[in-house]
Amino acid sequence: MSPGCVVHGLAAGTLDKAGFKQFHAAYRNAFPDVRITVDQTVSDGDMVAVRWSGTGTHKGDGLGFPATNKPAHFGGMTFVRIQNGKLVEGWNVFDQLGMLTQLGVVQLS
């Protein structure tokens, strides 16, 4: 990540490099066994699009609620802009609602 990197879609507003590290640490705490698979990539100039899927067991409180010890499967897409081999801006969309439903934190009726 470049020092001035901007990340969209992981929190309210945007995250800088330090904010992304905090987000990443919280998710690694919540899912210490997380496995992310890159399902597809497409690139065009300095832009790269990634479709990904992930699995993990919710074993920590990094998301702000107690561990459920339940497995979750989730997926998403990320677009990143690269300059000089470093990420300078990223956009993220992933199925947080589906993940929270699998963990039993959100009940859909």
C-alpha positions as CSV (number, residue, x, y, z in Angstrom):
1,M,0.0,0.0,0.0
2,S,1.2,3.5,-0.8
3,P,1.5,5.9,2.2
4,G,-1.5,7.9,0.9
5,C,-3.7,5.0,0.0
6,V,-7.4,5.4,0.2
7,V,-9.8,2.4,0.8
8,H,-13.5,2.6,0.2
9,G,-16.3,0.2,1.3
10,L,-15.0,-1.4,4.4
11,A,-16.2,1.2,7.0
12,A,-18.3,4.3,7.1
13,G,-16.3,6.8,5.0
14,T,-12.9,6.0,3.7
15,L,-9.8,4.4,5.4
16,D,-6.2,5.4,5.1
17,K,-3.4,2.9,5.4
18,A,-3.5,2.9,9.2
19,G,-7.3,2.5,9.2
20,F,-7.0,-0.4,6.8
21,K,-4.5,-2.1,9.1
22,Q,-7.0,-1.7,12.0
23,F,-9.8,-3.2,9.9
24,H,-7.6,-6.1,8.9
25,A,-6.5,-6.8,12.5
26,A,-10.2,-6.8,13.6
27,Y,-11.2,-9.3,11.0
28,R,-8.1,-11.5,11.7
29,N,-9.1,-11.5,15.3
30,A,-12.7,-12.4,14.5
31,F,-11.6,-15.1,11.9
32,P,-8.1,-16.3,12.8
33,D,-8.4,-19.2,10.3
34,V,-9.8,-17.1,7.4
35,R,-9.0,-18.3,4.0
36,I,-9.5,-16.0,1.0
37,T,-9.5,-17.5,-2.6
38,V,-9.1,-15.3,-5.6
39,D,-11.8,-16.6,-8.0
40,Q,-11.1,-14.3,-10.9
41,T,-9.1,-11.2,-11.9
42,V,-9.4,-8.7,-14.7
43,S,-7.0,-5.9,-15.3
44,D,-7.1,-2.8,-17.5
45,G,-4.2,-0.4,-17.3
46,D,-3.6,0.5,-13.6
47,M,-6.9,-1.0,-12.5
48,V,-7.4,-4.6,-11.3
49,A,-10.7,-6.2,-10.5
50,V,-10.9,-9.2,-8.2
51,R,-13.8,-11.5,-7.4
52,W,-13.0,-13.5,-4.3
53,S,-14.5,-15.9,-1.8
54,G,-13.7,-16.6,1.8
55,T,-14.3,-19.0,4.7
56,G,-13.5,-18.8,8.4
57,T,-14.7,-19.7,11.9
58,H,-15.8,-16.8,14.1
59,K,-13.5,-17.3,17.1
60,G,-12.8,-13.7,18.2
61,D,-14.6,-10.5,19.2
62,G,-12.9,-8.2,16.6
63,L,-16.2,-7.4,14.9
64,G,-17.6,-5.9,18.2
65,F,-19.6,-8.9,19.4
66,P,-18.7,-12.2,21.2
67,A,-17.3,-15.1,19.2
68,T,-20.0,-17.5,18.0
69,N,-17.6,-20.3,17.0
70,K,-19.7,-20.7,13.8
71,P,-18.2,-21.1,10.3
72,A,-19.0,-18.6,7.7
73,H,-18.7,-18.4,3.9
74,F,-18.6,-15.0,2.2
75,G,-17.7,-13.4,-1.0
76,G,-17.0,-10.1,-2.6
77,M,-15.4,-8.0,-5.2
78,T,-12.5,-5.5,-5.0
79,F,-11.2,-3.0,-7.5
80,V,-7.8,-1.6,-6.9
81,R,-5.7,1.1,-8.6
82,I,-2.0,0.4,-8.7
83,Q,0.9,2.9,-9.2
84,N,4.5,2.0,-9.1
85,G,3.6,-1.5,-7.8
86,K,1.6,-0.2,-4.8
87,L,-2.1,0.0,-4.1
88,V,-3.1,3.7,-4.1
89,E,-6.9,3.3,-4.0
90,G,-9.3,0.4,-3.5
91,W,-13.1,-0.2,-3.6
92,N,-14.7,-3.1,-1.8
93,V,-18.1,-4.8,-1.8
94,F,-18.7,-8.0,0.2
95,D,-21.7,-9.8,1.6
96,Q,-21.5,-8.7,5.2
97,L,-25.2,-9.3,5.8
98,G,-24.9,-12.9,4.6
99,M,-21.9,-13.4,6.9
100,L,-23.7,-11.9,9.9
101,T,-26.8,-14.1,9.2
102,Q,-24.7,-17.2,9.1
103,L,-23.2,-16.3,12.5
104,G,-26.7,-15.8,14.0
105,V,-26.0,-12.1,14.7
106,V,-28.7,-10.9,12.3
107,Q,-32.1,-12.6,12.0
108,L,-33.9,-12.3,8.7
109,S,-37.6,-12.7,8.7
